[in-house]
Amino acid sequence: MLVDQRYFAALRIPLLQGRVWNTDENARGDFIAVVNHAFAARYLSSSNSLDRRLRIPTLTGHGRYAAASAQSTAWRQIVGVVGDARNDGVDRPVVPAIYVPYTTAMANYFQFFVRTQGDPLASLHSIRAAIASVASDQQISSGSFNGTFTLNEALERDPQYSRQRLFSILFGVFSAMGLTLALVGIFSIVAYSVAQRTTEFGVRLALGAPGAHVLWVAARIALVSAAAGIVIGLALDSFLGAILAHWMQNAFAAGSLFAAAALLALSALLACLLPARHAISVPPGEALRYQ
């Protein structure tokens, strides 16, 4: 890739080893290169990648670029290794990449990456003015293909991103429906099982048991079964997550998982406490006649 030395800072690509070329080296454009971690891991077996050299004989061989100097395709010293950035689609692994100064070869057009504070499009006028101050006759593309757009807009245009977003929305909707059904099911079953013990609670109250004891008995019944189900569910999720990690690069949201488990536990607790409070409010004599 033909880039400026500030390209990595603009996209927040970390420098892992060595350095990035400076302004003077960028002006010359020859003899230096930076590779990503994927390139170093695949092609550079030595632990010190900075002692290696490479050359790109096809840099100007496709008619897209015109060589800026006779040394554009000569041997280059690797001066740095940077972190990997997705460069082959949002759902594909990172491919090895070589970065060289953009002055190495001249293209028909260039793209500028600008990091701003706030709305990026709000700085568009200042960017146009800065370019005009250097080259007043330089045109800035405003078409739909190579026009001005934010990085988020560029990602949203990617068909792979659109498909992944659609799948995420569908999975989110189905997950919410499943969680809702689980909450309703737990609440209904636990509330029914506690209500069936109204006579027992009446006997306990008639024999002098305090209301707090009855509430604890009802809560213990629900919480033990709910806790067992949550623990088993978390164990199965960890097992399945380890299996799916071989095909999915994104990490699972542990916070969302524990939030769902907390909702299930809260639903079970409410389902047992509400009928139990109703049983406490019923006179023991009436509770004994409960059918």
C-alpha positions as CSV (number, residue, x, y, z in Angstrom):
1,M,0.0,0.0,0.0
2,L,1.2,3.5,-0.8
3,V,0.6,5.6,2.3
4,D,1.9,8.6,4.2
5,Q,3.8,8.1,7.5
6,R,0.7,9.5,9.3
7,Y,-1.6,6.9,7.9
8,F,-1.1,4.6,10.9
9,A,-1.8,7.2,13.4
10,A,-5.0,8.3,11.6
11,L,-6.4,4.8,11.6
12,R,-4.9,4.0,15.0
13,I,-2.8,1.1,13.7
14,P,-0.2,0.4,16.5
15,L,3.5,0.2,15.8
16,L,4.7,-3.2,17.2
17,Q,8.4,-3.0,16.2
18,G,10.9,-0.5,14.8
19,R,9.7,2.8,13.4
20,V,7.8,4.5,10.6
21,W,9.6,6.5,8.0
22,N,10.1,10.2,8.6
23,T,9.2,13.2,6.4
24,D,12.6,13.2,4.6
25,E,12.4,9.5,3.9
26,N,8.9,10.0,2.6
27,A,10.0,12.7,0.2
28,R,12.6,10.3,-1.3
29,G,10.2,7.3,-1.3
30,D,12.8,4.7,-1.8
31,F,14.6,1.9,0.0
32,I,12.3,1.6,3.0
33,A,9.0,-0.3,3.9
34,V,6.8,-1.2,6.8
35,V,5.0,-4.6,7.0
36,N,2.1,-5.7,9.1
37,H,2.2,-8.5,11.7
38,A,0.5,-11.0,9.3
39,F,3.3,-10.5,6.8
40,A,6.1,-10.8,9.4
41,A,4.5,-14.0,10.9
42,R,4.1,-15.7,7.4
43,Y,7.2,-14.7,5.5
44,L,9.8,-13.5,8.1
45,S,10.9,-16.5,10.2
46,S,13.5,-14.4,12.1
47,S,12.4,-12.9,15.4
48,N,14.0,-9.6,14.3
49,S,12.1,-8.5,11.1
50,L,14.0,-5.3,10.9
51,D,17.1,-7.0,9.6
52,R,15.3,-8.2,6.5
53,R,14.9,-6.7,3.0
54,L,12.3,-7.1,0.3
55,R,11.5,-5.8,-3.2
56,I,8.2,-5.3,-5.1
57,P,8.9,-5.9,-8.8
58,T,5.2,-5.6,-9.7
59,L,4.7,-2.2,-8.0
60,T,4.4,-0.4,-11.3
61,G,3.6,-3.3,-13.6
62,H,-0.2,-3.0,-13.9
63,G,-0.6,0.5,-15.4
64,R,-2.3,1.8,-12.3
65,Y,0.9,3.5,-11.0
66,A,3.7,5.3,-12.6
67,A,7.2,5.0,-11.1
68,A,8.3,8.1,-9.4
69,S,12.0,7.1,-9.6
70,A,14.2,4.4,-11.0
71,Q,14.5,2.9,-7.5
72,S,10.8,2.3,-7.0
73,T,11.1,-1.5,-7.4
74,A,14.6,-1.8,-5.8
75,W,15.4,-3.6,-2.6
76,R,13.9,-2.1,0.5
77,Q,14.8,-2.2,4.2
78,I,12.0,-3.2,6.6
79,V,12.1,-0.4,9.2
80,G,9.0,-1.3,11.2
81,V,6.2,-3.8,11.9
82,V,2.7,-2.5,12.6
83,G,-0.4,-4.2,13.9
84,D,-2.9,-6.0,11.7
85,A,-5.9,-4.1,10.3
86,R,-8.7,-5.7,8.4
87,N,-7.8,-5.3,4.7
88,D,-9.7,-8.1,3.0
89,G,-13.3,-7.6,4.1
90,V,-15.0,-7.5,7.5
91,D,-15.5,-11.3,7.7
92,R,-12.1,-12.5,6.4
93,P,-8.8,-12.8,8.2
94,V,-6.1,-10.2,7.7
95,V,-3.8,-10.7,4.7
96,P,-0.1,-9.9,4.7
97,A,0.5,-6.3,3.7
98,I,3.5,-4.1,2.8
99,Y,3.4,-0.3,3.3
100,V,5.7,2.0,1.3
101,P,5.8,5.8,1.1
102,Y,3.2,7.1,-1.3
103,T,5.9,9.1,-3.2
104,T,7.3,5.7,-4.5
105,A,4.8,5.7,-7.3
106,M,2.4,8.2,-8.6
107,A,-1.3,7.3,-9.1
108,N,-4.1,9.0,-10.9
109,Y,-5.7,9.9,-7.7
110,F,-5.1,9.8,-3.9
111,Q,-7.4,9.3,-0.9
112,F,-7.0,11.3,2.3
113,F,-7.9,9.9,5.7
114,V,-8.6,12.7,8.2
115,R,-9.3,12.1,11.9
116,T,-11.4,14.9,13.4
117,Q,-13.0,15.8,16.7
118,G,-16.8,15.6,16.3
119,D,-18.6,15.4,13.0
120,P,-16.0,14.7,10.3
121,L,-18.1,16.3,7.5
122,A,-18.1,19.6,9.5
123,S,-14.3,19.9,8.7
124,L,-14.8,19.4,5.0
125,H,-14.6,23.1,4.2
126,S,-11.3,23.5,6.1
127,I,-9.9,20.4,4.3
128,R,-10.9,21.8,0.9
129,A,-9.3,25.2,1.8
130,A,-6.1,23.5,2.9
131,I,-5.8,21.6,-0.4
132,A,-6.6,24.7,-2.4
133,S,-3.8,26.6,-0.6
134,V,-1.3,24.1,-2.0
135,A,-2.8,23.5,-5.4
136,S,-5.7,25.8,-6.4
137,D,-6.5,23.8,-9.5
138,Q,-6.7,20.4,-7.7
139,Q,-10.1,18.9,-7.9
140,I,-11.7,17.0,-5.1
141,S,-14.0,14.2,-6.1
142,S,-17.6,14.5,-4.9
143,G,-19.1,11.5,-6.7
144,S,-20.9,8.6,-5.1
145,F,-18.0,6.2,-5.6
146,N,-14.9,8.2,-4.7
147,G,-16.5,11.1,-3.1
148,T,-16.2,12.4,0.5
149,F,-17.6,10.1,3.1
150,T,-16.9,9.0,6.7
151,L,-15.2,5.7,7.6
152,N,-18.5,4.4,9.1
153,E,-20.3,5.1,5.8
154,A,-17.5,3.3,3.9
155,L,-18.0,0.2,6.1
156,E,-21.8,0.4,5.8
157,R,-21.4,0.3,2.0
158,D,-19.6,-3.1,2.2
159,P,-22.0,-5.9,1.3
160,Q,-20.4,-8.2,3.8
161,Y,-21.0,-5.6,6.6
162,S,-24.7,-5.3,5.5
163,R,-25.1,-9.1,5.7
164,Q,-23.5,-9.3,9.1
165,R,-25.6,-6.5,10.4
166,L,-28.8,-8.1,9.2
167,F,-27.8,-11.4,10.8
168,S,-26.9,-9.6,14.0
169,I,-30.3,-7.8,14.1
170,L,-32.2,-11.1,13.4
171,F,-30.2,-13.0,16.1
172,G,-30.8,-10.1,18.5
173,V,-34.6,-10.2,17.8
174,F,-34.8,-14.0,18.2
175,S,-32.7,-13.8,21.4
176,A,-34.9,-11.2,22.9
177,M,-38.0,-13.3,22.0
178,G,-36.4,-16.4,23.6
179,L,-35.4,-14.4,26.7
180,T,-39.0,-13.1,27.0
181,L,-40.5,-16.6,26.7
182,A,-38.0,-17.8,29.3
183,L,-38.9,-15.1,31.7
184,V,-42.7,-15.7,31.2
185,G,-42.2,-19.4,31.6
186,I,-40.1,-19.2,34.7
187,F,-42.5,-16.7,36.3
188,S,-45.6,-18.8,35.5
189,I,-44.2,-22.1,36.7
190,V,-42.7,-20.8,39.9
191,A,-45.7,-18.7,40.7
192,Y,-48.0,-21.7,40.2
193,S,-45.8,-24.0,42.3
194,V,-45.7,-21.6,45.2
195,A,-49.4,-20.9,45.0
196,Q,-50.0,-24.6,45.3
197,R,-48.4,-24.5,48.7
198,T,-50.8,-21.9,50.1
199,T,-52.3,-24.5,52.5
200,E,-48.8,-25.4,53.8
201,F,-48.0,-21.7,54.4
202,G,-51.3,-21.4,56.3
203,V,-50.3,-24.3,58.5
204,R,-47.0,-22.7,59.2
205,L,-48.6,-19.4,60.0
206,A,-51.2,-21.0,62.3
207,L,-48.4,-22.8,64.2
208,G,-46.8,-19.4,64.8
209,A,-44.2,-19.2,62.1
210,P,-43.3,-15.6,61.3
211,G,-44.0,-14.1,57.8
212,A,-40.3,-13.8,57.0
213,H,-39.9,-17.5,57.5
214,V,-42.7,-18.2,55.0
215,L,-41.1,-15.8,52.5
216,W,-37.7,-17.5,52.9
217,V,-39.2,-21.0,52.4
218,A,-40.9,-19.8,49.2
219,A,-37.8,-18.0,47.9
220,R,-35.6,-21.0,48.7
221,I,-37.7,-23.2,46.6
222,A,-37.5,-21.0,43.5
223,L,-33.9,-19.8,43.9
224,V,-32.4,-23.3,44.3
225,S,-34.0,-24.5,41.0
226,A,-33.3,-21.2,39.2
227,A,-29.7,-21.1,40.4
228,A,-29.2,-24.7,39.2
229,G,-30.6,-23.9,35.8
230,I,-28.5,-20.7,35.5
231,V,-25.3,-22.5,36.4
232,I,-26.0,-25.3,33.9
233,G,-26.8,-22.7,31.2
234,L,-23.6,-20.8,31.9
235,A,-21.6,-24.0,31.7
236,L,-23.2,-25.0,28.4
237,D,-22.6,-21.5,27.0
238,S,-18.9,-21.6,27.9
239,F,-18.6,-25.0,26.2
240,L,-20.4,-23.9,23.1
241,G,-18.6,-20.6,23.0
242,A,-15.2,-22.4,23.0
243,I,-16.4,-24.5,20.1
244,L,-17.8,-21.6,18.1
245,A,-14.6,-19.6,18.7
246,H,-12.9,-21.7,16.0
247,W,-15.2,-20.2,13.4
248,M,-16.0,-16.8,14.9
249,Q,-13.4,-14.1,15.6
250,N,-15.6,-11.9,17.7
251,A,-15.7,-12.3,21.5
252,F,-18.9,-13.2,23.2
253,A,-20.5,-10.4,25.3
254,A,-20.1,-11.7,28.8
255,G,-21.9,-8.7,30.2
256,S,-25.1,-9.4,28.2
257,L,-24.9,-13.0,29.2
258,F,-24.8,-12.3,32.9
259,A,-27.5,-9.6,32.5
260,A,-29.8,-12.2,31.0
261,A,-29.0,-14.6,33.9
262,A,-29.7,-11.9,36.4
263,L,-33.1,-11.2,34.7
264,L,-34.0,-14.9,34.9
265,A,-33.0,-15.0,38.6
266,L,-35.1,-11.8,39.3
267,S,-38.1,-13.3,37.5
268,A,-37.9,-16.4,39.6
269,L,-37.5,-14.4,42.8
270,L,-40.6,-12.2,42.0
271,A,-42.6,-15.3,41.0
272,C,-42.1,-16.9,44.4
273,L,-42.4,-13.8,46.5
274,L,-45.6,-12.4,45.1
275,P,-47.7,-15.5,45.8
276,A,-46.0,-15.9,49.2
277,R,-46.9,-12.4,50.2
278,H,-50.4,-13.1,49.1
279,A,-50.5,-16.2,51.3
280,I,-49.2,-14.3,54.3
281,S,-51.9,-11.7,53.9
282,V,-54.6,-14.4,53.9
283,P,-55.8,-15.4,57.4
284,P,-54.5,-18.8,58.5
285,G,-58.0,-20.2,58.9
286,E,-58.9,-19.2,55.3
287,A,-55.6,-20.5,54.0
288,L,-56.3,-23.9,55.6
289,R,-59.5,-24.1,53.5
290,Y,-57.6,-23.2,50.3
291,Q,-58.1,-25.7,47.5
